[in-house]
Amino acid sequence: MAGVEERVSVDPSTLNPLSPEVISRQATINIGTIGHVAHGKSTVVKAISGVQTVRFKNELERNITIKLGYANAKIYKCEREDCPRPGCYKSYRSDKEENPACERPGCTGKMKLLRHVSFVDCPGHDILMATMLNGAAVMDAALLLIAGNESCPQPQTSEHLAAIEIMKLKHIIILQNKVDLCKESACEEHYRSILDFVKGTVADGAPIVPISAQLKYNVDAINEYIVKKIPIPVRDFTSDPRLIVIRSFDVNKPGAEVDELKGGVAGGSILRGVLKVGDEIEVRPGILTKDNEGQIHCRPIFSRIVTLFAEHNDLKFAVPGGLIGVGTKIDPTLCRADRLVGQVLGAIVGC
């Protein structure tokens, strides 16, 4: 165990969000999927990343997202100039190798890694609006899903757009989904209703891409727009690290032996600074208690980072942007069932 926790030394000033050692292992930009219930948010994430974000039994039974879903994807572009766009842009799971061969028949080019993105898949149901707002706190950009076979706007389409307007999110791509279920004339009319809906909002002027997430039609066009229209935000690598927690878990199975127990895991996005394996950390405000006079007291939780991971990739250090999991020595009962959501995790200054 001691080998796992050895403190890692890395010079943050030498890193940037497109450094090969960073982008190959960890996502550096968070993109939210927003829109009305059943408009295809989770299906789009699966089409781009290959990851099914609907994981829990009650979600699968009802076929809706209830908790925040998350998935990472790498976006590549063929290095050959004669490879036609948008087909030269391809997306894969986050464990894909760095320079795969282009899949276009007859093309001998290699693919170059341009972006490594994390998707925050938000629920669309009205009673889960608080969960969506929690996810919006870590978004750098958003994909706004609007189903082409329903009138625009639907209630949560308006609410989610208002939410990201409040969060001052400027980079939005509108996806007109389910075009395979509509006639061409109906799609054109629906397109015009989308233009009317977004006029005067933060999404005014955003590109509108017709897609079918189920059939993976035009997914390569989404990849191209993500690369060209969504810039990598300016990141602060040198300040004291801060991570906002949007998920937390107890990873222990019932009946596990005492010496097999692991500490709690916090999932979220680093706002600034670099977290390293072996760092001493604190979680604030921590444990909240109320005294006899009704006064609330906060007690920070102190711990150490045991592991860092981004989906399937183990990390020695983690940088701002992208969703990461932080394995700690915190009592797992404090982390189970998202109990740490909304708290801030950071390195203890001076350690």
C-alpha positions in Angstrom: 0.0 0.0 0.0 2.9 2.3 0.8 4.0 2.3 -2.9 0.6 3.4 -4.0 0.6 6.5 -1.8 4.1 7.7 -2.6 3.9 11.4 -3.3 4.2 12.3 -6.9 6.4 15.2 -7.9 5.3 17.2 -11.0 6.0 20.8 -12.1 2.6 22.3 -12.8 4.2 25.2 -14.8 5.3 22.8 -17.5 1.7 21.5 -18.1 -1.1 22.8 -20.3 -4.5 21.3 -21.3 -3.1 20.0 -24.7 0.2 18.5 -23.3 0.5 15.0 -24.7 1.1 13.5 -21.2 -2.1 15.2 -20.0 -4.5 14.8 -23.0 -3.7 11.1 -23.6 -4.7 10.2 -20.0 -7.3 12.7 -18.8 -10.1 14.8 -20.3 -9.4 18.6 -20.1 -12.9 20.0 -21.0 -16.4 19.3 -19.6 -19.3 19.3 -22.0 -22.9 19.0 -20.6 -25.8 17.4 -22.4 -29.0 19.4 -21.7 -32.6 19.4 -22.9 -36.0 17.9 -22.3 -36.7 14.4 -21.0 -36.4 11.7 -23.6 -34.8 14.0 -26.3 -31.7 11.7 -26.6 -29.1 13.2 -24.3 -27.7 9.8 -23.0 -28.0 8.3 -26.5 -25.8 11.1 -27.9 -23.2 10.6 -25.2 -23.2 6.9 -26.1 -22.9 7.6 -29.8 -19.9 9.8 -29.3 -18.1 8.0 -26.4 -19.3 4.4 -26.7 -20.2 4.6 -22.9 -23.6 3.9 -21.5 -24.3 6.5 -18.9 -27.6 5.1 -17.7 -26.3 2.5 -15.2 -28.6 2.2 -12.2 -31.4 -0.4 -12.0 -34.2 2.2 -11.5 -32.8 4.3 -14.4 -32.7 1.3 -16.8 -36.2 0.2 -15.8 -37.7 3.6 -16.4 -35.3 4.5 -19.3 -34.5 7.9 -17.9 -31.4 9.5 -16.4 -31.8 10.1 -12.6 -28.2 10.7 -11.3 -25.6 12.6 -13.3 -24.1 10.4 -15.9 -20.5 10.8 -17.0 -18.4 9.5 -19.9 -15.1 10.4 -21.5 -14.3 10.4 -25.2 -11.2 11.1 -27.3 -11.7 13.0 -30.6 -9.3 12.4 -33.4 -8.7 13.9 -36.9 -7.1 12.1 -39.8 -3.7 13.8 -40.6 -4.2 13.4 -44.4 -5.4 16.6 -46.1 -7.4 14.7 -48.7 -9.5 12.8 -46.1 -13.0 14.5 -46.5 -14.6 16.3 -43.6 -16.6 15.7 -41.4 -15.8 12.0 -41.8 -12.1 12.7 -40.9 -13.2 13.4 -37.3 -13.8 10.3 -35.2 -14.5 9.8 -31.5 -13.6 6.8 -29.3 -13.5 5.7 -25.7 -10.9 7.2 -23.4 -8.7 4.1 -23.4 -8.0 4.3 -27.2 -4.4 4.4 -28.3 -2.7 7.7 -29.3 -2.3 7.3 -33.1 -4.8 4.8 -34.5 -5.1 4.3 -38.3 -7.9 6.1 -40.2 -10.9 3.9 -40.7 -11.9 5.3 -44.1 -11.5 2.6 -46.7 -8.4 3.3 -48.8 -7.0 6.0 -46.5 -3.5 5.3 -45.2 -3.4 8.2 -42.8 -3.0 8.2 -39.0 -5.4 9.8 -36.6 -4.2 12.7 -34.4 -5.7 13.2 -30.9 -7.2 16.8 -30.8 -9.5 16.7 -27.7 -10.2 14.6 -24.7 -13.6 15.5 -23.3 -15.8 14.6 -20.4 -19.5 14.5 -20.9 -21.8 15.5 -18.0 -25.1 13.8 -18.9 -27.9 15.6 -17.1 -31.4 14.3 -16.3 -34.1 16.0 -18.3 -37.0 15.3 -15.9 -38.5 18.4 -14.2 -38.2 16.9 -10.6 -34.5 16.4 -11.2 -33.7 20.0 -12.0 -31.5 20.3 -8.9 -29.3 17.4 -10.2 -29.0 19.2 -13.6 -27.9 22.5 -11.8 -25.3 20.5 -9.9 -23.8 19.3 -13.2 -23.9 22.8 -14.7 -21.5 23.9 -12.0 -18.6 22.1 -13.8 -19.6 22.6 -17.4 -17.4 24.5 -19.9 -19.8 24.1 -22.8 -23.1 22.4 -23.6 -24.9 20.3 -26.2 -28.5 21.3 -26.3 -30.7 18.4 -27.5 -34.0 19.2 -29.2 -36.0 16.3 -30.6 -37.2 16.9 -34.1 -40.4 14.9 -33.7 -41.8 17.2 -30.9 -42.7 20.8 -30.9 -40.1 23.3 -29.8 -39.6 24.4 -27.0 -40.6 21.8 -24.5 -40.6 22.8 -20.8 -37.2 21.5 -19.7 -35.6 22.8 -23.0 -36.4 26.3 -21.8 -35.5 25.7 -18.2 -32.1 24.1 -19.0 -31.3 26.9 -21.4 -32.1 29.5 -18.7 -29.9 27.5 -16.2 -26.8 27.6 -18.4 -27.5 31.3 -19.2 -27.3 31.9 -15.4 -24.0 29.9 -15.3 -22.7 32.2 -18.1 -22.0 29.3 -20.4 -21.2 30.8 -23.8 -20.3 27.8 -26.0 -23.3 25.8 -27.1 -24.0 23.4 -29.9 -27.7 22.7 -30.7 -28.4 19.2 -31.8 -31.7 18.6 -33.7 -32.1 14.9 -32.8 -34.4 12.2 -34.2 -34.4 13.5 -37.8 -34.8 9.9 -38.9 -38.4 10.1 -37.5 -39.4 13.2 -39.5 -40.1 14.1 -43.1 -37.7 16.7 -44.6 -40.4 19.4 -44.7 -41.2 18.9 -41.0 -37.5 19.0 -40.2 -37.1 22.3 -41.9 -40.1 23.8 -40.1 -38.7 22.5 -36.8 -35.4 24.0 -37.6 -37.1 27.4 -38.0 -38.9 27.0 -34.7 -35.5 26.3 -33.0 -34.1 29.6 -34.5 -37.1 31.5 -33.2 -36.8 29.9 -29.7 -33.0 30.7 -29.3 -33.3 34.3 -30.6 -32.1 36.7 -28.0 -30.7 33.9 -25.7 -27.2 32.8 -25.0 -27.7 30.2 -27.7 -28.5 32.8 -30.4 -26.1 32.1 -33.3 -25.1 28.6 -32.1 -24.7 26.0 -34.8 -27.7 23.7 -35.3 -26.7 20.1 -36.3 -29.3 17.6 -37.6 -28.5 14.2 -36.2 -29.9 10.8 -35.3 -28.1 9.6 -32.2 -29.7 6.2 -32.4 -28.4 5.6 -35.9 -25.1 7.5 -35.2 -26.0 9.8 -38.2 -23.8 13.0 -38.3 -21.9 12.1 -35.1 -18.7 13.0 -37.0 -20.1 16.5 -37.6 -20.7 16.9 -33.8 -17.0 15.9 -33.3 -15.9 18.6 -35.8 -18.0 21.3 -34.1 -16.6 20.3 -30.7 -13.1 20.7 -31.9 -13.7 23.9 -33.9 -16.4 25.8 -31.9 -15.5 24.9 -28.3 -12.2 26.4 -27.2 -10.2 24.8 -24.3 -10.8 27.2 -21.4 -7.8 29.0 -19.8 -6.7 26.8 -16.9 -4.9 27.7 -13.7 -2.3 25.0 -13.0 -0.2 26.7 -10.3 -2.7 27.7 -7.6 -3.6 25.5 -4.6 -5.8 22.8 -6.0 -9.6 22.9 -5.6 -12.0 20.2 -6.8 -15.8 20.6 -6.8 -17.5 17.3 -5.8 -20.5 16.3 -8.0 -20.6 12.5 -7.1 -19.3 10.5 -4.1 -19.3 6.7 -3.5 -18.5 3.9 -1.2 -16.8 1.3 -3.4 -16.8 -1.5 -0.9 -19.0 -4.6 -1.5 -21.3 -5.8 1.3 -19.5 -8.4 3.4 -16.0 -7.4 2.5 -13.2 -8.3 5.0 -11.9 -5.5 7.2 -8.5 -5.5 5.7 -10.0 -5.2 2.2 -12.0 -2.1 2.9 -11.2 1.0 0.9 -11.7 4.7 1.6 -14.5 6.8 0.0 -14.2 8.1 -3.5 -15.1 11.6 -4.6 -15.9 12.4 -8.2 -15.8 15.8 -9.7 -13.8 18.4 -11.7 -10.7 20.3 -10.7 -11.3 24.0 -10.8 -7.7 25.0 -10.4 -4.3 23.6 -9.5 -3.0 20.0 -9.8 -3.9 17.1 -7.5 -1.2 14.4 -7.0 -1.3 10.9 -5.5 -0.1 11.1 -1.9 -1.3 14.7 -1.4 -2.7 15.6 2.0 -6.2 16.9 1.4 -9.2 18.5 3.2 -12.9 18.5 2.3 -14.9 21.6 3.3 -17.3 22.4 4.8 -17.0 18.8 5.9 -19.2 17.3 8.6 -22.1 19.6 9.6 -23.5 19.4 13.2 -26.1 21.4 15.1 -25.6 22.3 18.8 -28.3 22.6 21.4 -28.8 26.3 20.5 -29.4 25.5 16.9 -26.0 26.8 15.7 -24.5 24.9 12.8 -20.8 23.9 13.1 -18.6 22.7 10.3 -15.7 20.2 10.8 -13.4 19.8 7.8 -12.6 16.2 6.8 -8.8 15.6 6.5 -7.4 12.7 4.4 -4.9 11.7 1.8 -5.2 10.9 -1.9 -4.6 7.2 -2.5 -5.6 6.9 -6.2 -6.6 9.2 -9.0 -8.4 7.9 -12.1 -10.2 9.2 -15.2 -12.6 6.5 -16.3 -10.3 3.5 -17.2 -7.0 5.4 -16.9 -5.0 5.5 -13.6 -3.4 8.9 -13.0 -0.4 10.0 -11.0 -1.6 13.6 -11.2 -4.8 15.3 -12.3 -5.2 18.7 -13.9 -8.2 21.1 -14.2 -11.0 20.2 -16.6 -12.5 16.7 -17.1 -14.2 14.5 -14.6 -11.9 12.5 -12.3 -12.3 10.1 -9.4 -10.3 10.7 -6.2 -9.7 7.7 -4.0 -9.1 8.8 -0.4 -8.8 7.4 3.1 -12.1 9.1 4.2 -14.5 6.9 6.1 -16.6 5.4 3.2 -19.9 6.0 5.2 -19.3 9.8 4.7 -19.0 9.3 0.9 -21.8 6.8 0.2 -24.9 7.8 -1.8 -23.5 11.2 -2.9 -23.2 12.6 0.6 -20.2 14.8 -0.3 -21.9 16.4 -3.3 -21.5 20.2 -3.3 -18.4 20.1 -1.1 -15.0 21.3 -2.1 -11.9 19.2 -1.9 -8.4 20.8 -1.8 -4.8 20.3 -0.8 -3.9 21.4 2.8 -1.9 24.6 2.3 1.7 24.1 3.5 1.8 20.4 3.0 
